[in-house]
Amino acid sequence: MGRPRTPLLDRARITTTALELVDEQGEFSVPQIARRLGVQTGSVYHHVDGRDGIVELMRERICEAIDSATLDAGPWDAAVSAWAHSYRAAFAAHPRVIPLLMTSPVRAPKVLEQYERAVGLLLTAGFAVADVMPLITGLENLVLGSALDLAAPETMWELREETPTPQLARALAAVGAGRADAAFDAALEGLIGHGRTLLARTTP
């Protein structure tokens, strides 16, 4: 009997299954992946570097959806804005994986390459090297927090008659639908504005 044309197990299938589990339950385990794929747990470990390796594979898979070409989109501020929107959209598709990724060091080569381009963009624009990582880390915190916000209820404030909050009610009514998008745009504008201030300090 010849070998099956499609491998029963590979890194791509393991990654897809891990993401499915996290999307469903917010967590995964290697035995769960094995059961869903109909293989032995040891067979999964043969293809990946343990649980941490699977987390990195999920990070890499999600980051493949980020349009890195946005980093070439004109001036640094326009490029950062476009990258942030693409970054947010990619992670908004899998919000429950974010807590796993935020507590694990970034090791995936393709992801590191994208950060390398982002750092290069800011340095080329004239930013002081000491200002670059705080800006990128701030952007990452903003993007990932906003991706989680997109998965939350449209209104996170439950108003009750026994606790009168007329000003809060007025503000909530004014923003209407799209609160998460408006909040993201406001915060991103603030971050980019801070970047412009930093850049002005370094420009002769």
N, C-alpha and C positions, 0 to 999 in steps of 0.2 A: 504493500500500500504506500503510495507516495505521500509526501508531506503536504499539509494543507497550504493553499496559496496565501491565505491570510493568517498571520501568526495569531495564536491564541492569546498571547500576552506581549505587550510592548509598553514602552514608556508613555506613548500617546494615549493608549487605552486606560492605563493606570491613572493618568492625569485627568482624563475626562470623567472617570468614575469617582475619583476623589472630589472633584468639583461638584458632581451631582449630589454626593453625600452631604457636602458642606452646604450646598444650596437648600437641601431638604431639612437638615437637622442642625446646622451650625457647627458641625464637628465631623471627624472621620477617624477611622482606625485602619491599620493595615489588614487585620482579619476581616473587617467589613468589606474592604475593597476586594479581597480574595474571594469572599463568599459571593459577592455580586458578579464577579467575573467567572466564577465556577472553577477556581484553581486553588492550590494550596498556598497558605500564607508564605511559606518559604520561597515559592516561585516569584512572588511579588518582590521580595527582598533581593532576589537575583538580578532584578532589572533596575532597582533604585537604591539610593544611599539612605535607607531608612526613612523614618517619618519626616525628618528635616529635609531630606531630598525631595520628598513628595510635595512638601510645602513650597519649595523653590520651583518645582515644576509647575505648580498652580500659579505662582507669581509670574513665571515666564509666559504661561499660556494667556493670562489676562493681559499682560503688557504687550503681547503681540497685537492686541486690538487698539493700542495707542498709536496714533499716527505720528511717528517720529519726524515725518517731513514737515510738520508744523514748526519745528525748531529752525527751519530755514525760511519761515514766512515773514520776511521783511525785517523791520527794526526789532530789537530785543523785546520790547514790551508787547508788540503784536504777536511775536513768536511765543512768548511765555503764556499769553492769554489763550492762544489757540491750542497750545500743548496742554494747558490746564483743563480746558473744556474736553479735549479728547481723552485725557487721563481720567477725568471724572466719569465720563460715559462708559469707559471700559470697566471701571470698578463698580459702577452702579449696577452692572449686569450681574455681579456676584457680591453683593454687600456683606454677606455673612462670612466671607473668607477674609475680610479686612482685619478682624482681631487676630487671626492666626498670622497674618503677614506682618503686622505691626510689632509683633514680639519676636520676630525671627530676622537675623541679619540678612541683608541682600547679598546673594552670591551668584545668582544666575548671570552668565556672561552677557546675554542679550540685554538684560535689564541694566547691568552696569554700563554697557556701551551707550545706552540712551541717556543715562545720567552724565556720562562723560561728554556727550554732545551738549547737554544743558549747561554744564560747567563751562565748556568752551565758548558757548554763546555769550554768557555773561562776562567772561574774561575779555573776549574780543570787543564787547560793548564798552569796556573800560572800567568795570567794577573792580574794587580792591579785592584781592584774593580772600581776605579775611571776612568779607561780606557775602561771599558766594554761597557757602553751605547754609548759613542761617536763612538766607532767602529761599533756597531750594527746600530746606526742611520745613520752613513755614508754609511754602506752597504745597508740599506733600501733605502736611497736617490739614490744611484747608481743603484740599481735594478729597482726601479720604473721609474726613468728617462730613463733607457735603454729600459724598456718595452714600454714606449711612443715612443722612437726613432724607435723601430721596426715597429710601425704603420705609421711612417713618410715616405715620398718619399725616395728612395734610395739615391738620390742626393738632398741635401737641399740648394745647392748653384747654382744659375742660372747665368751663365756667359754671359756677353753681350759685343759686340764688342766696344761699346762706353766707356766701362770701362775695359781697358786692365788689366788682372790679370794672367800673364803667369806662375808665381810660383804656384798660387792656382790651375790653370788648370793642371799643371804637377803633383801636389800632389794628386788631385782627380783622375787623370788617373792611378796613381800608385796603389791606394788602390783597385780599381775595385769593383766588387760585394762583398757584405758581410761587408760593412763599419760599420754597427751597431754592428755586432758581434765582429769585430776587436776592435772597440772602447770599448765595454764592457769588453772584455778580458784584454785590456791594463789597464783600470781603476781598474778592480778587482785585477789584479796583483799588482798594486800600493798600493791599500788598504791593501792587505795581507802583502805586503812588509813593510808597515808602522806598521802593527801589529807585525811583527817579530822584528822590531826595539824596539817597546814598551816592548815586552816580554823580550828582551835581557837586558833591563834596570832593570827589576825586578828579573832576574835570578842571584843568587849569583855566 
